[in-house]
Amino acid sequence: MRYIGGKSLLVNNISDCILSYTDNVQSIFDIFAGTGVVTQDLLLKGYNLLSNDILYFSYVLLRGSIGLNHTPTFDKLGIDNPIDYLNSLNLYDTNLNKSDLFIYNNYSPTGNCNRMYFQPHNALKIDIIRLTIEQWFSYNKITEDEYYYLLASLIKAVPYVSNIAGVYAAYLKHWDKRTFNNITLTDNPINPTGRSCKCLNSDYLKVIETPVDLLYADPPYNSREYLPNYHLLETIARYDYPEIKGVSGMRDYQHIKSPFCSKKNVEAAFENLMKLSNARYLLISYNNEALLPTARLTEMCSDYAINDSFRLIEIDYRRYKSKIPNNNSGLKEQLYFLQLK
Ligand SMILES: C[S@@+](CC[C@H](N)C(=O)[O-])C[C@H]1O[C@@H](n2cnc3c(N)ncnc32)[C@H](O)[C@@H]1O
């Protein structure tokens, strides 16, 4: 999934850094996990992983894929292939009324509103799939693992039919070609390692003290809050009929504003990360144009580092994002590594 600050192109730099500078690391906590690409990569490279993110849809994505050691079998449901079944579901197969359908009524041009996030046929499909998964779970026809597996499959499928330019803060004014496709759920990758990967859904301060060998922290790096940019994925995951506002139909997010997105609070947010962590090692992903200047973060890391363990690794953004030809920006991805005192 395309995600602001997603690290899919940096996973090898992250694992190389861990291999080069640490000793006997077995457990790693990905405390701002987002799409989970780093958790997944490190898990497959042999570490024991714990993940966390404040957004529920991120939790769903992880919990319903690499949070599972086995592909669910849906024994109680009595449907051979629930993914195929959901893909071919119609409104008349369900006991739902159109008035129950939150996405159809609020995010597609149906007469009730003029927002153009989804074509009506996909909005309706998202609703009936989401509500059917909920009914199966509340009637005890599927287990909790099966519930998250199906939810993750739905969340993964939504961006492929969304009428957006990457984020949900606004919709496009003309229908993009991909929105005409039918939303299609697919199977999720699961955790094949035999080791467990526990997933959490908390503010980082509530879980920061968890004892692990290495804390990997990839916080937001500028003032763009995540919830407003991904509000529709959050609403589909939660399906809590929220009060929504404005042209984009935004749910409230004041209660989960991130201190890492505020110039005033970002330094204290990093201070808490370093002060409260019980990890032996800390690895931070950041960049040289982020809210907290490199000089200040370097100073803080040096203060919290044992002896001369602090390293700053900079990765040229032009090479990192090689699809941009002749990009002369001086943006550098950074890895701050230290052994904590
Ligand atoms: C740069 S992204 C992480 C990207 C991730 N490494 C990936 O590759 O997909 C930062 C993440 O931090 C999360 N976040 C922001 N503030 C948080 C907080 N206070 N506690 C926990 N997670 C938070 C956001 O929801 C977002 O998913």
The ligand as an SDF file (V2000), in Angstrom:
LIG
                    3D

 27 29  0  0  0  0  0  0  0  0999 V2000
    6.2030    7.2010    9.0540 C   0  0  0  0  0  0  0  0  0  0  0  0
    4.7460    6.3130    9.4390 S   0  0  0  0  0  0  0  0  0  0  0  0
    5.3340    4.6810    9.6640 C   0  0  0  0  0  0  0  0  0  0  0  0
    5.5040    3.9970    8.3510 C   0  0  0  0  0  0  0  0  0  0  0  0
    5.8550    2.5280    8.4700 C   0  0  0  0  0  0  0  0  0  0  0  0
    7.2000    2.3290    8.9610 N   0  0  0  0  0  0  0  0  0  0  0  0
    5.7060    1.8610    7.1150 C   0  0  0  0  0  0  0  0  0  0  0  0
    6.7290    1.5500    6.4750 O   0  0  0  0  0  0  0  0  0  0  0  0
    4.5650    1.6840    6.6800 O   0  0  0  0  0  0  0  0  0  0  0  0
    4.3720    6.8490   11.0650 C   0  0  0  0  0  0  0  0  0  0  0  0
    3.2380    6.0910   11.7690 C   0  0  0  0  0  0  0  0  0  0  0  0
    3.1860    6.5790   13.1270 O   0  0  0  0  0  0  0  0  0  0  0  0
    1.8480    6.4740   13.5750 C   0  0  0  0  0  0  0  0  0  0  0  0
    1.7090    7.3470   14.7700 N   0  0  0  0  0  0  0  0  0  0  0  0
    1.7010    8.6970   14.8170 C   0  0  0  0  0  0  0  0  0  0  0  0
    1.6120    9.1350   16.0920 N   0  0  0  0  0  0  0  0  0  0  0  0
    1.5660    8.0280   16.8620 C   0  0  0  0  0  0  0  0  0  0  0  0
    1.4680    7.8180   18.2790 C   0  0  0  0  0  0  0  0  0  0  0  0
    1.3690    8.8440   19.1310 N   0  0  0  0  0  0  0  0  0  0  0  0
    1.4730    6.5540   18.7540 N   0  0  0  0  0  0  0  0  0  0  0  0
    1.5300    5.4970   17.8930 C   0  0  0  0  0  0  0  0  0  0  0  0
    1.5890    5.6310   16.5410 N   0  0  0  0  0  0  0  0  0  0  0  0
    1.6190    6.8820   16.0280 C   0  0  0  0  0  0  0  0  0  0  0  0
    1.0380    6.9000   12.3720 C   0  0  0  0  0  0  0  0  0  0  0  0
   -0.2860    6.4410   12.4640 O   0  0  0  0  0  0  0  0  0  0  0  0
    1.8390    6.3000   11.2100 C   0  0  0  0  0  0  0  0  0  0  0  0
    1.2960    5.0620   10.8140 O   0  0  0  0  0  0  0  0  0  0  0  0
  1  2  1  0
  2  3  1  0
  2 10  1  0
  3  4  1  0
  4  5  1  0
  5  6  1  0
  5  7  1  0
  7  8  2  0
  7  9  1  0
 10 11  1  0
 11 12  1  0
 11 26  1  0
 12 13  1  0
 13 14  1  0
 13 24  1  0
 14 15  1  0
 14 23  1  0
 15 16  2  0
 16 17  1  0
 17 18  1  0
 17 23  2  0
 18 19  1  0
 18 20  2  0
 20 21  1  0
 21 22  2  0
 22 23  1  0
 24 25  1  0
 24 26  1  0
 26 27  1  0
M  CHG  2   2   1   9  -1
M  END
$$$$
